[in-house]
Amino acid sequence: MATKFYIGKRLSYDDQLCTVRYIGEVKGTKGEWLGVEWDDPIRGKHSGEHGGIRYFECLNKSSTSGSFIRPARKPDPSRSFSEALKAKYASDPVQDPSIHIVFATKPGDNALKKDPLARINQPIRISGKEVEEVGFDKIRKQLAQLGELKIVILDGLRMERSSARLRNGMDEWEKGLTDVEEACPKAVELDLSRNLFEEWREVASICEQLAKLKSLRVDGTRFLTTSITPAERPRCLSAFAHITDLKLEDTLLPWSALASLTHLFPSLTAFSASSNLLATLTPHALTPTLTSLTLEDNALPTLACLAPLTSLPNLRRLILKSNKISSITASPSDAAPVFSKSVAEVDLTYNDISTWSFLNSLPTSFPGLISLRISHNPLYLHLRTPDGRKMTPEDGYMLTIARLSCLTILNYSPITDKERLNAESYYLSLIGKELAYAPEADEAAILEDHPRWKELCEEYGEPRVERERGGVNPNSLAARLVKLHVYLKEQEGGNKKTTVLEIPARCTAYTLLGLVGRAFDLPPTKLRLVWETGDWVPAAQASVDVAEAESEDEDEDEEDEEDEEDEEDEEDGEGQRVEREVEIVAGTRGVGTWVEGMEGTIRVELR
């Protein structure tokens, strides 16, 4: 075979990178196969299992990134560092057949007519003035000055560095290499992502020659090994001495390997290990010099999984966006992690946070927290007030400010004094309403969910709590239902028909009429609904209430006439007291706007 295959070898077919995971026969077929795991998880057809037999394991166990290919299939050729650099920045210009150059000629230009090719060497003139030609050739000429490059991006160029790999009898990579230094000595930022590197020393041998390098990116590379020998360690520390920013995203390296690599960077302050399928962090510490850490797009379920990070003394910024975080700890009995007071900025957007108790605990886990991102979590999708009304994400924003007194920035927006005043006042009023709708026996449990209650009462004064009769848990369905005892008024001598309806307070009077008609098997249009309030008032006042219910939208002239009639009624009914009644008039008004409280009695009459 032209290529020597082994487990862990990096290959490329049709510009698709893969790693050899198996070499051998496949049951039901003839000849030898290569079992490969593609870097692109949707490129393969299975997860290493075929015909009920598992031949290899994929690093990305949740995908179908495995395939079988024949060893005879020719892979794409690999490149050295110099070849990749020239391919990216100094390749030969390509003639584009879709581009046509048109030369304007003047009458009498017989020489050009006889020899059209001579036009190529003629200067271009506009209005008699010669103009400078700027095109791809000139741009490529400028880019060809590789020695001046400061930002070098060699992403996906099938680069490998076999000369830097360990061979039998060696305890360190080859010394004296100068190819990188000669090609781009001024490089400050270097991107080596998605290439064919198999060993970490290949990367080190490149960086060793770049004395000015500050930023290194090696994303999407499936390393066979990241270990180094004792003889190589001093060389690595020297090679990475000035690098402050390191990105190792989508490498699928375990946390132990990622943490170990950071200790090879003496000046490292920013590290990103996003998209590595991390579900927990093993007890391997990162370099203590870190001030910024990004663990975006992993599978971390709790803050307790991040316990190894609590020892970082200088960490200031922690990005946990797009994980699966839903709680502080896996169990209520577990101790919550406590990070260094230096951690001031935390990003928790696009997680699974659904309870306010999580937010209440953040100041305990992050005692130095002043900046938070928390949007795009389930918590803000189903917010409701104590009386059951739906709240907006803007309301959630205000409640977050009120619950976390430590914040000065929320979702990148500075919190003004006015915003905090409005948010805390609003929050305090909601706590008062929640207490009003709940039994007095539940008060202690409710206040436990609002740790800032006492503090806010001292600041703004304790709100007046007037408990509703028959109060219910404001978070239950009952908090949004009105219980109606409905009875049908029959003719004398007939039996009284009754039913009980529990309906949302927002149901319209039309809906209530329909439900009552169905309950008594009567046409809704023939029914008259009257709410018996249970209050006793002067007879004249009772007639006023009924009249107001029936003539809510009448003209002022009719109201004046009604007032005169009321005065006459008052004289006739002086000293008499009757039960106040309110007719529920058919319309789109909610039942809750007619019936006060959460329970009532409705009398049904036939018109």
KOLGU-154494 format. One line per 5 residues: number of its first residue (from 1); for each residue x, y negated, z negated of C-alpha. Coordinates in pm, 1 decimal, m for minus. Last residue first. Layout:
REM KOLGU-154494
NUM) X Y Z | ...;
//
This chain:
REM KOLGU-154494
607) m8650.0 m3519.3 m3020.4 | m8574.7 m3207.3 m3216.5 | m8372.9 m3271.2 m3531.6 | m8039.1 m3137.2 m3645.7 | m7903.1 m3239.3 m3986.0;
602) m7524.3 m3248.5 m4021.2 | m7345.0 m3202.5 m4354.1 | m6981.1 m3301.6 m4392.7 | m6620.6 m3193.4 m4442.8 | m6276.9 m3336.4 m4358.8;
597) m6336.1 m3696.6 m4460.9 | m6566.7 m3950.4 m4299.0 | m6783.4 m3826.0 m4013.6 | m6835.5 m4060.6 m3720.4 | m6476.8 m4138.2 m3612.0;
592) m6374.8 m3778.2 m3682.4 | m6640.3 m3657.7 m3438.7 | m6445.1 m3825.0 m3160.5 | m6622.0 m4083.4 m2945.1 | m6701.5 m3962.5 m2594.3;
587) m7076.2 m4004.9 m2616.4 | m7398.1 m3869.5 m2768.2 | m7491.2 m4069.1 m3077.1 | m7411.3 m3925.0 m3417.6 | m7686.2 m4072.5 m3636.5;
582) m7568.5 m4201.7 m3972.6 | m7756.6 m4143.5 m4298.5 | m7743.9 m4320.2 m4634.7 | m7950.8 m4146.8 m4903.8 | m8230.1 m4366.8 m5041.1;
577) m8260.0 m4629.8 m5304.5 | m8578.1 m4845.4 m5364.1 | m8553.5 m5173.3 m5558.5 | m8661.6 m5392.3 m5265.8 | m8796.5 m5181.0 m4982.5;
572) m9053.0 m5429.7 m4842.0 | m8829.2 m5735.9 m4887.1 | m8531.6 m5553.4 m4737.0 | m8741.9 m5439.5 m4442.4 | m8834.7 m5801.3 m4361.8;
567) m8467.1 m5906.5 m4373.4 | m8373.0 m5608.4 m4154.8 | m8630.3 m5715.1 m3891.9 | m8470.7 m6061.4 m3872.4 | m8122.7 m5904.6 m3839.3;
562) m8246.2 m5680.4 m3558.0 | m8370.3 m5983.9 m3362.2 | m8024.5 m6137.8 m3393.9 | m7863.9 m5812.5 m3281.9 | m8086.4 m5808.4 m2970.4;
557) m7965.2 m6157.4 m2878.3 | m7603.3 m6050.8 m2938.5 | m7626.8 m5777.9 m2675.8 | m7626.5 m5404.8 m2762.7 | m7309.5 m5188.4 m2774.4;
552) m7334.6 m5030.8 m3118.1 | m7712.1 m5007.2 m3116.5 | m7778.1 m4657.8 m3250.3 | m7503.8 m4641.0 m3512.1 | m7572.4 m4996.6 m3625.8;
547) m7943.4 m4919.0 m3665.3 | m7869.1 m4618.4 m3878.4 | m7645.3 m4820.6 m4105.5 | m7897.8 m5107.2 m4126.9 | m8177.2 m4868.5 m4219.5;
542) m7969.4 m4740.6 m4510.0 | m7903.6 m5097.2 m4625.3 | m8277.8 m5168.5 m4645.9 | m8339.0 m4854.8 m4851.8 | m8077.4 m4958.2 m5106.0;
537) m7785.5 m4712.2 m5109.8 | m7726.7 m4354.5 m5215.1 | m7419.6 m4183.1 m5059.9 | m7438.4 m3814.4 m4963.0 | m7332.7 m3899.6 m4606.4;
532) m7598.6 m3697.5 m4426.7 | m7475.0 m3705.0 m4067.3 | m7765.8 m3701.7 m3821.4 | m7768.5 m3516.9 m3491.2 | m8063.7 m3546.1 m3249.2;
527) m8128.9 m3260.0 m3009.0 | m8331.1 m3240.2 m2687.4 | m8032.5 m3305.0 m2459.2 | m7843.4 m3019.4 m2626.4 | m8098.5 m2761.1 m2503.1;
522) m8167.3 m2513.2 m2786.2 | m8023.9 m2169.7 m2863.7 | m7947.1 m2268.2 m3223.7 | m7569.3 m2209.0 m3210.1 | m7552.0 m2298.2 m2839.8;
517) m7723.0 m2629.9 m2895.7 | m7492.7 m2702.4 m3190.8 | m7183.9 m2633.0 m2982.1 | m7307.1 m2848.5 m2692.8 | m7399.8 m3136.2 m2922.0;
512) m7054.4 m3117.6 m3081.8 | m6886.7 m3135.0 m2740.7 | m7087.1 m3446.2 m2644.7 | m6997.3 m3604.2 m2978.2 | m6633.1 m3566.9 m2880.1;
507) m6385.7 m3331.5 m3043.4 | m6094.9 m3527.8 m3192.2 | m6167.4 m3412.6 m3547.0 | m6098.6 m3058.1 m3434.6 | m6393.2 m2822.7 m3502.8;
502) m6504.7 m2600.5 m3786.5 | m6875.4 m2525.1 m3749.3 | m7103.2 m2374.1 m4014.4 | m7456.0 m2260.5 m3936.1 | m7807.8 m2306.8 m4076.6;
497) m8170.2 m2235.9 m3978.1 | m8440.4 m2347.5 m4227.7 | m8752.4 m2129.9 m4214.7 | m9081.8 m2278.5 m4095.6 | m9371.6 m2386.1 m4319.4;
492) m9347.2 m2748.4 m4216.8 | m9170.1 m2793.6 m3883.3 | m8801.3 m2710.8 m3866.7 | m8494.7 m2924.7 m3949.6 | m8197.5 m2732.3 m3812.5;
487) m7890.4 m2705.5 m4035.1 | m7521.7 m2782.8 m3974.0 | m7251.0 m2757.7 m4239.4 | m6952.9 m2921.0 m4065.4 | m6586.0 m2849.4 m4143.9;
482) m6354.0 m3098.2 m3971.3 | m6025.7 m2957.6 m3846.4 | m5676.6 m3112.5 m3809.7 | m5547.8 m3045.0 m4159.8 | m5699.8 m2698.1 m4137.8;
477) m5446.4 m2610.5 m3868.0 | m5174.5 m2631.0 m4129.9 | m4893.7 m2885.7 m4155.7 | m5094.7 m3128.0 m4366.5 | m5163.0 m2859.6 m4627.7;
472) m5512.8 m2929.0 m4742.5 | m5690.5 m3179.9 m4962.1 | m6038.5 m3092.1 m5084.2 | m6110.8 m3451.3 m5176.1 | m5838.4 m3670.9 m5034.0;
467) m5557.7 m3784.3 m5259.6 | m5494.5 m4153.1 m5298.4 | m5116.9 m4208.5 m5314.0 | m5000.4 m4569.4 m5349.0 | m4653.9 m4609.7 m5200.7;
462) m4356.1 m4636.3 m5439.9 | m4161.1 m4957.7 m5392.4 | m3930.7 m5050.5 m5106.1 | m3578.0 m4982.7 m5233.7 | m3651.7 m4783.4 m5548.9;
457) m3916.1 m4585.9 m5360.7 | m3664.5 m4522.7 m5081.4 | m3410.2 m4372.5 m5321.9 | m3670.8 m4156.5 m5493.7 | m3803.4 m4018.2 m5166.0;
452) m3461.6 m3969.1 m5000.0 | m3452.2 m3592.2 m5057.6 | m3779.4 m3541.8 m4865.9 | m3844.1 m3166.5 m4845.4 | m3817.1 m3144.7 m5224.7;
447) m4086.3 m3412.6 m5239.1 | m4329.7 m3168.1 m5079.6 | m4249.9 m2885.7 m5322.1 | m4294.3 m3117.6 m5622.5 | m4628.1 m3251.8 m5493.5;
442) m4785.6 m2913.2 m5423.2 | m4988.4 m2902.8 m5747.1 | m5141.8 m3238.6 m5658.9 | m5316.6 m3078.4 m5364.3 | m5203.4 m3207.6 m5023.0;
437) m5352.3 m3474.3 m4795.9 | m5247.1 m3766.2 m5015.7 | m4893.1 m3630.6 m5058.7 | m4849.9 m3617.2 m4681.1 | m4986.3 m3969.7 m4653.9;
432) m4731.6 m4098.6 m4904.8 | m4450.7 m3919.0 m4720.4 | m4568.4 m4085.0 m4400.1 | m4558.1 m4429.8 m4564.4 | m4199.9 m4371.0 m4676.3;
427) m4095.8 m4273.1 m4324.7 | m4246.2 m4589.2 m4176.0 | m4069.1 m4809.8 m4429.1 | m3742.3 m4623.8 m4364.8 | m3767.7 m4660.1 m3987.7;
422) m3867.9 m5027.3 m3992.8 | m3584.0 m5124.7 m4227.8 | m3332.9 m4909.6 m4037.7 | m3431.6 m5063.7 m3706.0 | m3407.0 m5414.7 m3851.3;
417) m3058.8 m5348.6 m3989.3 | m2946.8 m5233.5 m3644.6 | m2850.4 m4876.0 m3558.2 | m2583.0 m4860.9 m3285.8 | m2693.4 m4648.2 m2989.1;
412) m2476.7 m4352.0 m2876.1 | m2749.4 m4100.4 m2966.7 | m2759.5 m4239.6 m3321.4 | m2488.9 m4473.8 m3453.8 | m2460.4 m4619.2 m3806.7;
407) m2571.9 m4304.7 m3984.9 | m2517.6 m4246.0 m4357.5 | m2881.2 m4310.8 m4456.3 | m2991.5 m3996.2 m4276.6 | m3365.5 m3937.0 m4331.4;
402) m3468.0 m4284.5 m4213.7 | m3259.5 m4277.0 m3895.4 | m3390.5 m3930.5 m3810.3 | m3746.6 m4046.7 m3879.8 | m3704.4 m4334.5 m3634.2;
397) m3573.9 m4105.6 m3358.0 | m3857.0 m3861.6 m3425.5 | m4105.3 m4143.6 m3376.1 | m3936.1 m4218.7 m3043.1 | m3972.1 m3849.6 m2956.4;
392) m4349.4 m3908.1 m2986.2 | m4585.5 m3797.9 m3262.6 | m4905.2 m3597.3 m3230.9 | m5176.6 m3670.6 m3487.4 | m5239.4 m3398.4 m3745.4;
387) m5321.1 m3603.4 m4057.2 | m4969.2 m3557.8 m4198.3 | m4821.5 m3688.1 m3868.4 | m4714.0 m3443.8 m3601.8 | m4386.8 m3357.9 m3425.4;
382) m4396.5 m3071.4 m3176.4 | m4125.4 m3145.7 m2915.9 | m3880.3 m3339.7 m3132.8 | m3766.2 m3046.1 m3344.8 | m3727.5 m2831.0 m3033.6;
377) m3392.0 m3007.8 m2963.7 | m3315.6 m3239.7 m2672.9 | m3172.8 m3525.1 m2884.9 | m2939.5 m3480.5 m3183.9 | m2634.3 m3699.6 m3119.9;
372) m2482.8 m3828.5 m3443.3 | m2240.4 m4101.8 m3555.6 | m2164.7 m4186.6 m3921.4 | m2080.9 m3847.1 m4076.2 | m1808.1 m3850.4 m4343.1;
367) m1976.4 m3603.2 m4580.4 | m2041.8 m3359.9 m4294.0 | m2184.3 m3041.2 m4448.8 | m2368.3 m3229.8 m4723.7 | m2466.1 m3520.1 m4497.1;
362) m2608.3 m3263.0 m4249.5 | m2839.0 m3091.8 m4499.7 | m3141.3 m3319.6 m4447.8 | m3102.8 m3270.8 m4072.8 | m3139.5 m2894.6 m4105.8;
357) m3431.1 m2937.3 m4348.9 | m3607.7 m3134.8 m4076.2 | m3667.8 m2812.1 m3885.9 | m3651.2 m2711.5 m3517.1 | m3284.0 m2714.5 m3418.9;
352) m3235.5 m2485.1 m3117.9 | m2950.1 m2669.8 m2940.2 | m2942.1 m2917.0 m2648.4 | m2778.5 m3203.0 m2839.6 | m2575.4 m3135.3 m3154.0;
347) m2292.8 m3390.2 m3108.8 | m2104.1 m3484.2 m3427.3 | m1898.9 m3799.1 m3497.5 | m1740.2 m3892.8 m3832.4 | m1539.8 m3583.3 m3924.4;
342) m1262.5 m3733.9 m4144.6 | m1453.8 m3637.5 m4457.4 | m1340.9 m3280.3 m4387.5 | m1609.1 m3023.3 m4325.9 | m1828.4 m2850.0 m4582.0;
337) m1980.3 m2516.7 m4475.7 | m2310.9 m2424.9 m4643.9 | m2296.0 m2141.0 m4895.0 | m2509.4 m1839.2 m4810.7 | m2828.1 m1769.2 m5010.8;
332) m3051.6 m1932.7 m4749.8 | m2917.6 m1683.5 m4491.3 | m2760.0 m1739.9 m4148.0 | m2633.1 m2081.5 m4255.2 | m2683.9 m2440.4 m4133.7;
327) m2965.8 m2351.0 m3898.4 | m3073.1 m2349.5 m3533.5 | m2749.2 m2364.5 m3335.4 | m2779.9 m2192.6 m2998.8 | m2509.4 m2388.5 m2812.8;
322) m2558.8 m2666.3 m2557.7 | m2366.1 m2948.2 m2731.5 | m2133.9 m2869.8 m3021.0 | m1891.5 m3163.9 m2984.0 | m1690.2 m3242.3 m3300.2;
317) m1508.6 m3578.8 m3329.8 | m1292.9 m3684.0 m3627.9 | m1071.5 m3386.1 m3708.0 | m771.4 m3498.4 m3912.6 | m769.1 m3250.7 m4203.3;
312) m883.7 m2939.5 m4013.6 | m969.3 m2690.1 m4290.3 | m1343.9 m2697.1 m4219.8 | m1279.9 m2566.8 m3869.5 | m1247.8 m2202.8 m3979.4;
307) m1608.6 m2223.2 m4114.5 | m1759.4 m2286.8 m3769.9 | m1994.3 m1988.6 m3783.0 | m2153.5 m2155.2 m4088.5 | m2286.2 m2423.9 m3854.5;
302) m2520.5 m2164.0 m3710.5 | m2601.2 m1982.4 m3382.2 | m2282.1 m2038.1 m3172.8 | m2336.3 m1914.6 m2816.3 | m2103.1 m2141.4 m2613.1;
297) m2187.2 m2437.7 m2389.3 | m1983.6 m2704.3 m2570.2 | m1706.5 m2626.6 m2816.1 | m1524.8 m2961.7 m2792.6 | m1272.8 m3065.1 m3059.8;
292) m1131.5 m3414.4 m3121.9 | m880.1 m3521.3 m3391.3 | m651.6 m3217.1 m3375.3 | m313.0 m3232.1 m3552.8 | m402.4 m2942.5 m3783.9;
287) m342.8 m2682.9 m3508.3 | m637.6 m2446.0 m3497.8 | m697.5 m2188.6 m3767.9 | m786.0 m1824.2 m3709.9 | m1060.1 m1687.9 m3937.7;
282) m1281.5 m1565.7 m3650.3 | m1515.0 m1816.1 m3489.1 | m1862.2 m1696.8 m3392.6 | m2070.8 m1643.4 m3078.8 | m1805.6 m1775.0 m2836.5;
277) m1910.4 m1721.0 m2474.4 | m1606.1 m1921.5 m2350.2 | m1801.0 m2207.4 m2191.4 | m1621.3 m2487.5 m2381.2 | m1279.9 m2455.2 m2548.3;
272) m1180.0 m2823.7 m2538.4 | m888.5 m2964.9 m2739.7 | m793.1 m3326.0 m2816.8 | m508.8 m3426.2 m3055.9 | m214.6 m3204.9 m2950.9;
267) 127.6 m3342.8 m3041.7 | 304.2 m3018.6 m3143.4 | 136.3 m2806.4 m2872.4 | 230.4 m2438.4 m2918.0 | m3.2 m2417.1 m3219.0;
262) m298.5 m2472.5 m2982.7 | m223.6 m2137.5 m2816.2 | m290.2 m1940.6 m3134.5 | m638.4 m2089.8 m3175.2 | m737.9 m1993.2 m2821.5;
257) m599.1 m1640.7 m2863.0 | m782.1 m1580.5 m3193.1 | m1101.1 m1736.9 m3052.7 | m1118.2 m1474.7 m2778.1 | m1037.3 m1583.7 m2420.8;
252) m1334.3 m1604.5 m2185.2 | m1135.1 m1857.9 m1975.0 | m1439.1 m2077.5 m1909.1 | m1276.6 m2385.7 m2063.0 | m914.1 m2412.5 m2176.1;
247) m867.6 m2791.6 m2187.3 | m567.9 m2953.7 m2357.9 | m509.9 m3324.2 m2434.5 | m208.2 m3455.0 m2631.7 | 78.2 m3303.6 m2430.5;
242) 416.2 m3449.9 m2530.1 | 585.1 m3140.0 m2673.0 | 422.4 m2885.9 m2439.4 | 746.8 m2765.2 m2271.5 | 951.1 m2812.9 m2590.3;
237) 714.0 m2607.5 m2804.0 | 698.8 m2350.9 m2522.8 | 1080.5 m2326.8 m2505.5 | 1101.6 m2281.1 m2881.3 | 843.5 m1999.6 m2859.0;
232) 1004.4 m1812.3 m2572.2 | 1267.8 m1626.9 m2774.4 | 1006.4 m1517.1 m3028.5 | 804.9 m1363.3 m2740.0 | 484.0 m1509.0 m2606.8;
227) 125.0 m1387.3 m2613.5 | m134.9 m1522.8 m2372.7 | m192.5 m1195.5 m2189.2 | m391.6 m1071.9 m1889.1 | m521.7 m1425.1 m1847.0;
222) m857.2 m1480.1 m1675.4 | m836.1 m1841.3 m1553.3 | m1148.4 m2060.3 m1541.9 | m995.9 m2372.0 m1693.8 | m623.0 m2453.4 m1724.3;
217) m618.6 m2830.5 m1788.3 | m314.4 m3015.4 m1920.6 | m281.0 m3382.7 m2022.8 | 27.8 m3578.2 m2136.0 | 305.7 m3460.5 m1899.6;
212) 605.4 m3697.3 m1886.2 | 881.9 m3433.7 m1914.6 | 737.5 m3210.5 m1641.8 | 980.1 m2916.6 m1592.5 | 867.5 m2713.5 m1892.8;
207) 507.2 m2766.8 m1782.1 | 556.1 m2526.4 m1492.1 | 732.0 m2254.0 m1692.9 | 467.2 m2289.5 m1964.7 | 187.0 m2215.5 m1718.2;
202) 356.3 m1896.0 m1603.3 | 432.5 m1817.7 m1967.9 | 57.2 m1786.4 m2025.7 | 48.2 m1465.5 m1822.4 | m184.8 m1362.7 m1539.2;
197) m202.0 m1679.1 m1328.2 | m408.9 m1641.7 m1012.1 | m577.1 m1983.7 m1005.2 | m899.3 m2133.5 m1137.0 | m759.1 m2436.3 m1320.0;
192) m404.6 m2573.0 m1293.7 | m495.0 m2939.1 m1354.9 | m201.5 m3164.6 m1446.6 | m202.4 m3520.4 m1583.1 | 119.3 m3721.8 m1634.1;
187) 314.0 m3608.2 m1326.0 | 626.6 m3816.3 m1260.6 | 856.8 m3526.5 m1163.7 | 639.8 m3410.0 m871.6 | 825.0 m3175.6 m630.9;
182) 1180.0 m3166.6 m772.4 | 1055.3 m3108.8 m1125.0 | 826.6 m2830.4 m1006.0 | 1096.9 m2639.5 m814.3 | 1364.2 m2674.2 m1085.0;
177) 1385.2 m2326.1 m1243.8 | 1697.1 m2282.4 m1459.1 | 1568.4 m2011.3 m1688.7 | 1355.7 m1709.0 m1603.4 | 1089.1 m1614.2 m1853.2;
172) 1179.5 m1471.2 m2190.4 | 1259.5 m1134.1 m2352.1 | 1365.6 m955.8 m2034.1 | 1470.7 m587.2 m2007.9 | 1179.6 m489.1 m1788.4;
167) 1011.4 m789.1 m1629.8 | 836.6 m1083.8 m1785.7 | 647.3 m1313.8 m1553.2 | 801.9 m1647.2 m1454.1 | 904.7 m1537.1 m1101.7;
162) 546.4 m1420.0 m1046.3 | 416.6 m1774.6 m1053.8 | 68.3 m1766.7 m905.7 | m145.5 m2017.9 m718.1 | m467.0 m1923.6 m541.1;
157) m548.8 m2293.2 m472.4 | m853.0 m2319.6 m699.1 | m764.6 m2640.9 m886.4 | m427.5 m2795.3 m808.9 | m497.6 m3147.2 m935.7;
152) m186.4 m3360.7 m993.7 | m228.2 m3706.8 m1145.8 | 102.4 m3897.7 m1158.5 | 218.7 m3844.6 m798.6 | 522.3 m4049.5 m700.8;
147) 745.7 m3756.2 m605.5 | 473.6 m3623.2 m383.3 | 523.7 m3893.5 m123.4 | 310.0 m3690.4 112.4 | 8.1 m3876.9 m17.6;
142) 125.4 m4187.0 168.7 | 174.0 m3993.9 488.2 | m163.9 m3831.8 441.7 | m325.1 m4174.3 423.4 | m143.5 m4284.9 737.9;
137) m250.2 m3979.3 932.6 | m607.6 m4003.5 806.9 | m659.3 m4347.9 945.9 | m545.4 m4711.1 940.0 | m443.1 m4863.1 1273.7;
132) m308.7 m5215.3 1238.7 | m450.1 m5468.0 1483.6 | m288.5 m5642.4 1785.6 | m465.8 m5963.0 1873.1 | m605.0 m6034.1 2219.2;
127) m964.4 m6041.8 2107.1 | m912.1 m5694.4 1953.0 | m593.8 m5509.5 2049.5 | m498.8 m5148.8 1980.6 | m134.3 m5070.3 2048.8;
122) m57.6 m4828.0 2335.8 | 107.9 m4499.8 2254.0 | m211.7 m4294.4 2293.3 | m304.0 m4481.0 2611.4 | m16.8 m4318.2 2797.0;
117) m217.4 m3997.3 2803.4 | m457.9 m4157.0 3053.0 | m178.4 m4182.1 3314.3 | m307.3 m4323.3 3645.8 | m582.9 m4524.7 3484.0;
112) m348.5 m4653.8 3218.2 | m105.0 m4774.8 3480.2 | m384.0 m4930.5 3684.6 | m480.8 m5171.2 3410.3 | m612.9 m5417.7 3671.3;
107) m947.6 m5482.0 3513.0 | m913.3 m5469.9 3135.7 | m920.8 m5155.6 2932.7 | m1106.1 m5062.0 2610.3 | m974.4 m4744.0 2457.9;
102) m1218.8 m4490.5 2311.5 | m1102.8 m4240.0 2050.4 | m1338.9 m3947.8 2001.4 | m1390.1 m3772.1 1668.3 | m1602.5 m3453.3 1679.9;
97) m1302.4 m3249.0 1791.3 | m1134.0 m3314.1 1451.7 | m759.4 m3269.9 1485.5 | m620.1 m3152.9 1155.1 | m350.4 m3347.8 976.8;
92) m69.0 m3132.9 838.5 | m87.7 m3063.3 465.7 | 74.8 m3303.7 223.3 | m146.9 m3338.9 m83.6 | m336.1 m3015.0 m139.8;
87) m145.4 m2767.5 75.5 | 181.7 m2935.0 m24.4 | 108.7 m2890.3 m395.3 | m8.4 m2530.8 m347.3 | 308.1 m2443.5 m154.2;
82) 527.5 m2604.2 m419.6 | 351.2 m2419.8 m702.3 | 375.1 m2086.4 m521.1 | 81.2 m1958.8 m321.1 | m115.4 m1633.2 m301.0;
77) m237.0 m1470.0 19.9 | m606.2 m1370.7 31.8 | m657.4 m1001.0 m31.3 | m646.8 m730.6 239.5 | m894.6 m450.4 186.8;
72) m701.4 m124.2 173.2 | m755.4 m101.1 m201.5 | m1129.0 m49.2 m135.0 | m1373.0 m256.1 m336.8 | m1595.3 m175.8 m634.0;
67) m1787.0 m460.5 m796.1 | m1845.6 m616.6 m1139.1 | m1992.3 m956.5 m1228.4 | m2335.6 m839.2 m1336.2 | m2358.3 m1064.0 m1639.5;
62) m2410.6 m1045.9 m2016.6 | m2086.2 m860.2 m2083.8 | m1867.7 m1138.7 m1946.6 | m1536.9 m972.5 m2024.5 | m1645.2 m685.3 m1801.4;
57) m1594.6 m328.0 m1917.7 | m1480.6 m45.5 m1691.6 | m1586.5 287.6 m1535.8 | m1919.3 340.3 m1709.4 | m2110.8 632.8 m1558.0;
52) m2488.0 624.7 m1501.6 | m2448.8 604.5 m1125.6 | m2225.1 298.9 m1155.1 | m2131.3 98.9 m1463.8 | m1880.6 m185.9 m1455.6;
47) m2135.3 m463.8 m1514.1 | m2309.9 m441.0 m1175.3 | m2343.9 m612.0 m835.1 | m2085.1 m888.3 m838.6 | m2075.1 m1254.8 m731.2;
42) m2322.5 m1383.5 m991.5 | m2063.4 m1396.9 m1272.2 | m1813.2 m1598.9 m1063.0 | m1477.1 m1488.8 m1199.8 | m1536.4 m1153.7 m1033.8;
37) m1464.3 m836.5 m1229.4 | m1296.1 m571.9 m1016.9 | m1311.0 m192.5 m997.6 | m1062.2 m91.5 m731.5 | m1145.0 227.9 m549.8;
32) m965.1 546.7 m445.6 | m1089.6 803.6 m198.7 | m1418.8 975.8 m144.0 | m1752.8 890.3 m299.2 | m2009.2 1061.6 m522.9;
27) m1823.7 982.8 m843.4 | m1592.7 684.1 m814.9 | m1219.6 745.6 m797.3 | m944.0 536.0 m945.4 | m825.0 191.1 m1044.2;
22) m1026.4 m14.2 m1294.1 | m1037.7 m370.3 m1434.2 | m870.4 m565.4 m1150.4 | m943.9 m935.8 m1191.7 | m1134.7 m1156.0 m946.2;
17) m1117.4 m1486.4 m760.6 | m1343.3 m1563.5 m462.4 | m1160.5 m1750.1 m183.9 | m1262.4 m1483.6 69.4 | m1098.8 m1223.2 m154.8;
12) m866.4 m1335.6 m432.3 | m669.8 m1122.1 m672.9 | m547.4 m1126.1 m1033.3 | m396.4 m806.8 m1170.4 | m532.5 m707.1 m1510.0;
7) m510.9 m333.4 m1455.8 | m251.0 m261.7 m1187.1 | m228.3 m286.5 m810.0 | 87.8 m307.5 m600.6 | 5.6 m473.9 m270.1;
2) 114.7 m351.9 73.1 | 0.0 0.0 0.0;
//
